[in-house]
Amino acid sequence: IILFQEAEKNHIKWCKLEEIWPQADYITLHVPLIPQTTGFVNRQTLSKCKPGVRIVNTARGGLISESDLLDALNSGQCAGAAIDIY
């Protein structure tokens, strides 16, 4: 409850992840690579994003399905990706 109160006090809207995918212009990844985050960005998540989304991953390789990202880049669903790890 304190976390939500602090967010509200600072004019931060707390959203579920499913609400964020279609709204984001940029998605940056800041999570560890664990079983729950492996392939976190994939064909399904990218299809929920608005066309032209940009992805930045400086966290860990394995968070993004590279083949799904390539397909999204080739189709224009994803306008760009910055990845400093793989």
C-alpha positions in Angstrom: 0.0 0.0 0.0 2.8 2.4 0.8 4.3 1.8 -2.7 1.0 2.8 -4.4 0.6 5.8 -2.1 4.1 7.0 -3.0 3.5 6.5 -6.7 0.3 8.5 -6.5 1.9 11.3 -4.5 4.5 11.6 -7.2 1.9 11.6 -10.1 3.0 8.1 -11.2 0.2 5.9 -12.5 0.6 2.3 -11.4 -0.3 0.0 -14.3 -0.4 -3.7 -14.9 2.1 -4.9 -17.5 -0.7 -5.8 -19.9 -1.8 -2.2 -19.9 1.7 -0.9 -20.6 2.5 -2.9 -23.8 0.0 -1.0 -26.1 0.9 2.4 -24.6 4.7 2.4 -24.6 6.8 4.2 -27.2 10.0 2.7 -25.7 10.5 -0.4 -23.6 13.6 -0.7 -21.6 14.5 -3.9 -19.7 15.9 -3.8 -16.2 15.3 -7.3 -14.9 17.5 -10.3 -14.1 17.5 -13.4 -16.3 15.5 -16.0 -14.4 13.0 -18.6 -15.7 10.1 -16.1 -15.4 11.9 -13.5 -17.6 13.5 -15.7 -20.2 12.0 -14.7 -23.6 10.1 -11.9 -21.8 9.9 -9.9 -25.0 8.6 -12.2 -27.7 6.2 -12.5 -30.6 3.2 -12.3 -28.3 4.4 -9.3 -26.3 5.6 -7.4 -29.4 2.2 -7.9 -31.1 0.6 -6.1 -28.1 2.8 -3.1 -28.6 1.9 -0.1 -30.8 3.6 -0.1 -34.2 6.9 1.5 -34.1 7.8 0.6 -30.5 11.5 0.8 -29.7 13.2 -1.8 -27.4 16.3 -1.2 -25.2 18.0 -4.1 -23.4 21.0 -3.4 -21.3 20.0 -6.0 -18.7 20.7 -9.6 -19.8 20.8 -11.7 -22.9 17.9 -14.1 -23.1 15.2 -11.6 -22.1 14.3 -11.1 -25.8 13.5 -13.7 -28.3 15.9 -12.6 -31.0 14.1 -14.3 -33.9 10.8 -12.7 -32.8 12.5 -9.3 -32.5 14.0 -9.6 -36.0 10.5 -10.4 -37.4 9.1 -7.4 -35.6 11.9 -5.2 -37.0 11.4 -6.5 -40.5 7.7 -5.9 -40.4 7.9 -2.4 -38.8 6.1 -3.4 -35.7 9.3 -2.5 -33.9 11.1 0.6 -35.2 14.4 -0.1 -33.5 16.3 -2.0 -30.9 19.3 -1.2 -28.8 21.0 -4.3 -27.4 24.4 -4.3 -25.7 24.2 -7.9 -24.6 23.1 -11.2 -26.2 
